Amino acid sequence: MKYNQEKIKEVAGELALAFTKNYKCSLDEASSFFLDNILKQDEVAKLVDASANPKQLARNAVFRNFVKKCKKELYYQLRKYKSDDASLQSSLDAARKDPSDENLEQVLSEVAQFHVSSQERFEENEIFYDKLNDLFANAETIIDAGCGVQPLFFPFGRFSNVKRYAAIDKDKASIALMQEIKSIFPQRYQWLYPDVWNIGEGWDNLCTEHDVEEFDLALMLKVVAVVQRTNPELVNGLCKVPAKTIVVSGVKESMVKKQDIGRRERRLVLNFMESCGRQKIAEFDLDNEFIVIG
Ligand SMILES: C[S@@+](CC[C@H](N)C(=O)[O-])C[C@H]1O[C@@H](n2cnc3c(N)ncnc32)[C@H](O)[C@@H]1O
């Protein structure tokens, strides 16, 4: 090896430690990320090797830019909704061969890892659906806008009046996964209708497809803040959802940063309710999520 590996490892470790103080990332993951990146860039590895001490290194403009770029990249890596799906694929293969209840359970536990939002809620699905059941056990039509893969966890047995559950999201991978699981377990998911859809398309086609003027219930879980951040011009379109009641949620802690954003998100959700012209009729909390109904 050209350069002092121990010294490079030590610097990668220090960068990782600083990063994990503010972000939800394991020290191991951050350390190997910084180490790989230093080793990939000869100019940086050389700098680290030649530096007399950490202060001197921190003053170097090339190194500072390198650290800034790495932090940004790792941040975006952590923000990605979906995790590696190799184990999900193998549990889907097993379910295709034998669509048993045990295999469905296995698939669902892998699905929970597939989408960060469902993963965060996974342990509390029962509490979440209990509360929803208290209020909406008689719902017949549900539309879940920006649903991710959460509809797969919907306990149909407890909402047996549901005839159509429109599960819509712009994310093709989430929709394809739900369609695939429905095709493997048709009896379990006959109520589920997953479709690729973007808020910009509006609601008319969905109403026609599902033959309703108004859905009984619209779910918009952890969606409003995402849309507000990424496509603010579409928030108004979300407001126009044709539904008797809407269930809107936000998170208390940032997905990636160790940062309490509950107050900000709650304000955003309440403002959203107001712009929709809806009165809040109920509210409840999960560990990292608050749910407002109106
Ligand atoms: C934070 S996730 C929430 C997923 C799910 N509702 C849950 O709580 O488990 C936000 C979802 O909104 C979807 N989304 C964002 N912008 C959208 C848009 N313009 N049209 C449709 N879906 C959108 C994303 O694809 C993503 O699945």
The ligand as a Gaussian input file, in Angstrom:
#p B3LYP/6-31G(d) Opt

LIG

0 1
 C      -42.656000       9.588000       3.377000
 S      -43.346000       8.538000       2.170000
 C      -44.822000       7.982000       2.967000
 C      -45.302000       6.639000       2.476000
 C      -46.559000       6.103000       3.165000
 N      -47.661000       7.027000       3.074000
 C      -46.271000       5.774000       4.611000
 O      -46.522000       6.630000       5.481000
 O      -45.779000       4.683000       4.895000
 C      -43.951000       9.699000       0.995000
 C      -44.549000       9.041000      -0.240000
 O      -45.133000      10.060000      -1.055000
 C      -44.927000       9.715000      -2.409000
 N      -45.007000      10.935000      -3.218000
 C      -44.216000      12.035000      -3.132000
 N      -44.578000      12.930000      -4.057000
 C      -45.613000      12.400000      -4.752000
 C      -46.385000      12.847000      -5.849000
 N      -46.146000      14.023000      -6.429000
 N      -47.365000      12.046000      -6.325000
 C      -47.591000      10.841000      -5.752000
 N      -46.885000      10.354000      -4.708000
 C      -45.899000      11.121000      -4.218000
 C      -43.526000       9.104000      -2.402000
 O      -43.299000       8.308000      -3.550000
 C      -43.524000       8.315000      -1.094000
 O      -43.895000       6.973000      -1.272000

